[in-house]
Amino acid sequence: MELTLFGSKSFSSASEMMLSRPFLNSSQMFKFSSKLCSCRGFSPRASYSSTSPNETSAVSQHDLLDSYSCRINGKSGSNSSLFLKKDRVLDAFDDEYEGVVVNPEQLPSNPHVFASALRSSIHHWKIKGKKGVWLKLPLEKSELVPVAVQEGFQYHHAEKSYVMMTFWIPDGPCLLPSNASHQVGVGSFVINDKDEVLVVQEKHSTPDLFNLWKIPTGFILESEEIYTGAVREVKEETGIDTEFVEVVAFRHAQNVSFEKSDLFFVCMLRPTSTEIMVDDLEIRAAKWMALDEFVKQPLIESDSMFKKIIDICIARLGKRYCGLSVHQLVSRFDGRLSSLYFNMVEDDDSDCPADHSGR
């Protein structure tokens, strides 16, 4: 009888044999009982891979122990054979939608070992009735991406340090949520007690907008609130400190960037400082401009979207309009603190329609 582990080189064993090579320590030794091979007249042998030193060094100690095979052959050319195979199931945890999320920190580094483990894992998860699989591959293990593609995984989204891939196990349409469909931007209408608006001219813009004085704008960062993003953008572009007052309007546009939709929130902010310090990387110039002069710019007067936004802000200043103030609330559904934007005129705690700017 022959017990084969990883390859063809072998050594003899008695009733209990122990395999210990230089790449294994005492806690990683394999023990095989003679009960595994109890056929009378057979002599068990164990062996390790006869790969070259370079090939062996390319496979980590962790990877070598991920899978093994055991073969029992009949004596003197007997045609009876038994194949036993065990492949490692990737470390993963269940999500709340009957799917699994693979632990990226425990992924094998060798593509061949990863391919075997991935196939075994999918089979295991299918038996357990799992549905979606989320596989996050870090940048340092990018060589595993084509292996996952070969096994049927698809791209979901990517960030600077990783690519997220998905696999839908059941037959039928995939019910996993798509990648984020929107980007979120903010524009900040900042006006002081002299009826001056904080405006900027951007360094990088289309020729027709090159001379336009506009309100500071920018994108919300990952995990950033709308109101904190508005305050941050003003500070970064102009050096002016502000306090968030309200969201006065928002615009929803489609196919803005790489087929993504765009949500743009217009916010009213109160300045708490006056000295301007321009961000030379993004901004060509910044200043306080009289409100009348600002609204009379030809590009604003001729553009229905720009004009409507300014009209709304002016209506808010004239107490003819109420925006949405931010309120921090915790929902029992997820236990998380969230921001809810609303205004109730009859609420005693609300100063709407009073003028927030102190004018």
N, C-alpha and C positions, 0 to 999 in steps of 0.2 A: 504494500500500500504506500502511496506517496501523498504527502501533505505539502502543497506548494504555496509559498508566501512570497508574492512580488516577483518571482523569477525562477531561475533554473538551478542555481548553485544550492547544494543541500548538505546537511549533516545528519547523522543518525541520532535516534532518541530512544530512551527506554520507556517505562510506564508513564513517566511524566517528563516532558522536555521543556527547556527554557531557551528562548531566542533572545540573544543580547548582542547587538552590534555596537560599534563606536558611536552611532548617532542616537542610541537609546540609553537612558539612565535607568537606575534600578527601579524607579517607580513606573517605567514605561515598558517593562519586560512583558512579553506574551507567554502565557503558560498554557500548554495543550495537554489535556488528560488523555490517557489511553482509551477512555470511554468514548472519545470521539471516533476512534478508529478501532472498533472492537472485533473486526472481521478476523477470524483465525487464519494464521499463515501469512499475514501481511506485516511489513515492517514500516512504520511511519518515518517520513523524512520531512524536514522543514528547510526552506531555502529563502534567500533574499535576492533582490534584483541584481542582475549582472550588468547594470548600466555603467557607462563610463564615469570617471570621477567628475567630469564637468557636468554631466547630466544629473548625477546624484546631488552635487552641490547646488544645483538650480532648484531643487525641490526641498522645501523646508522640512524639518523634523516633524512639525505639526501636520504637514500635508501627507507625508509618508504613512502616517498612522491613520489617515482618514478612511482608507479602504483596504480591504484584503480579500483574497479568494482562497478557497480550500478545495482541493480536488482529490478524490479517492478513486484509484484505478484498480481494476481486477488484476490478479496475479497471472503471469504467463500468458499475457495477451487476452485476458478475459474482457468481454465487451461491456461489462457492467460499469457504469460511472455515475457519480453524483457531483453536481456542482453547487457549492454554497457560496453566496456572495453577500457582503454587507457593505453598503455605501453610507457615508456620513450624511445626515440630514442637516442642512444649514441651520444655524442658530437663528431663531425668529420668534416673534411674539404675535399674539392674536390682536387684531384691531376690533373695533366695535361693530363692524359690518361683515363679520364672518370671513374676513380675509386675514392675511399674514403680512408682517413687515419684517424683512430680513435685517438682521443686525449687521451693519456695515463694518463694524470693528472686528468681527470674527470671520470674515471672508477668507478663504484660502488664497494664497498669493500665486499659486501655480495654475495656469489656465486649464490644463488637463484635469487636475484634481477638481477644480471648480466646475467644469462641465459635467463630470460624473456626479458630483454632489448635487448640482442643480437639477439634473434629470431625476435623481433619486428623491429629492425634496419635492418636486412637482408631483411625482407619483404618490408620495406619502401624504401630501396635502389634499390630493384628489380623493384618496381613500377616506380621509377625515372630513370630507365635504366642504373644504375651504373654497373660497371664490376668487377674490382678487389677491395678487401678490405684488408687493411694493419692494423693489430692489434698488437701493441707493449705492451707486458705485463711486467711491472717492476718486479724485484725480490721480492719486498715486497708484490706483489699480485700474487704470483705463484700459489695460490689455484684456480685461475681463468683459469689456463692452461687446466686442464681436462674438464672444462665446454666448452671451445672453441673447443677442440678436439671432444667432443660429438656433437657439432653443425656443424662439418664438416671442421673446420679449420685445416691447415697443418703447420708444422714447416717450416720456411724459413731460419732463421739463429739465432744465439744466441751470445750475448756478456756477459761480467761479470755481468752487471746490468739488463739485460732484455733478453727476447726471442721474436723474431718477428714471427708472424703467418700470414697466408694469406688465403683468401677465394675467389674463382672465382664464380661469380653469374650466368653468362649466360650458356646456354647449349653449349657443345662443348669443345674443348681443352683449357686449361688454357694458356693465353698469357702473364702472369706476368713474369718478368725476374727472372732467377734463382739466387741463392746465388752467391757471388763472387767465381770465378773459379780458381783464381791464388793467389799465394803468391809471394811477390817481395823481392828479395835480392840484395845486392851490395857487390862487392869486390873492394878494393882500392889498386891500384898500385902506391906506393909513393916512389920516387927515389930522392936522394939529388944530389948535385953537385960533390960528390965524387964517383958517380956511385954505390951507396949503396941503397939497397932496404929495406924498412921497413917490417919486417917479424915477425910472431908470431907463437907460439906453443900453441894449445888450451888444456885446462885442461880435457875436455870431448870430446873424439874422439874414433873412432874405433881403434883396436890394430894396424892395418896396416898403419894408419896415425899418430900414436902417436908421432913419431920423425920427422914428416914433418914440415919444416919451410914454412909457407904459408903467403899470403897477408891477411890483416885484412878483415873480411867478417861479414855480419849481415843482419838482416831483416829491411826493411823500415817500419816505424811506420805508424799508421793511420793518414791520411791527411798530410803526410810528402813528400817532394820532393825527387827525386832520388839524386840530387846533395847535398842537405843538409844532407840526410841520410848517404851518403858516408863519408862526413866530420865528422859527429857525431860519427859514428862507430869507425873511426880511433882515435878520441879523447878519447872515452870511453875505448878502449882496450889498447892503448899505451900512452896516454897523449900527443901525438904529435898534434900540430895545423897545419892545412893544408888549401890550397885553391883548389877548384875544377877546373879542366882544361877541361876534356872531358869525354864523354862515348866513349870508344874505341871498345866495342863489347858487345853483350848480348847473353845469352844462354836461350833456351826455352826447358823445360823438362816436361814430363807428369807423373802423378801418383806418385808425390814425397812425399806428406804428406797428409794422410787422403783423398786420391783420388783427391787432388788438383794438378793443374799444377804449375810450378815454372818458374818465369822470373828472371834471374840473370844478373845484369848489371855490367860490368867490367869498372871501372872508373880510370882515371889517375888524380892524385892529386899532388900538389906542396907543400912540407913541408915549414912551416914558423917558426918552432922551432926544436930543436934537442934532448932535454932531454926526455928520455923515463921513463914513470911511468906506471907500469903494473897494469891492473885490475885483482886483485887476485880472483875474483869470476869466471871469464871465461877464463883467460889467464894464462898459466903456465910460459911462458917466452916471451920476445920480444927483438929485437935487430936490428941494421943496419947490413945487410949482403951484401958483394960484389956481384954485379950482376952476374959475372961469376960463383961464388960459388953457388948462388941461382939456376941458370938454370941447373947446373950439378947434382942436387939432383936426385938420382935414380927414385924416385916416379914421378918427373916432366918429366924426360927424357922418362919414359916408358908409360906415360899416354897421349894419343893423345889430350884430351881436355885441360889439364894443359899446355902441350907444345905449342899448338896453341895459347892459350891466352898469354903466355909469348912472343911468336914470334911476335904477333901483337903489344904488348907493345914496344918491342925492335924496330920494324919497325917504330913505331911512333917516338921514340927517334931519329932514323936515318933519319927522314923526308921522309920516303917512304910510309907513310900512314897518313890519316887524320881521326880523330874521329869526334864525334858530340858534339858541344858546346851548352850550354843552352841559350835560348832566351826567355824573358818574353813578352808575347803578350796577348791582350784582344780580345776575339771574340764577335761580335755583337749578336751571337746566344744565348749566355747565360750571357754576360756582365761580365764574370769572367776572372781574370788574370790566365793564364796557362803557362806552360813551354813547349816550342817546341825545340827539339834537332835536330840541323842540322849544316852543314858546307858548305860554298860555297867558293871554292878556289879563284875565280875571284873577290870575295867581297873585297873591299879595307879595310873594317873594320875587316876582318878576318886575323889572323896571321898564319893560316894554309897554307903551311906546315911548318912554322917556329917552332922552338923547344920552347915549353912553359916553360920548366924547367930552361931555362937560360944557358944551357950547350953549 
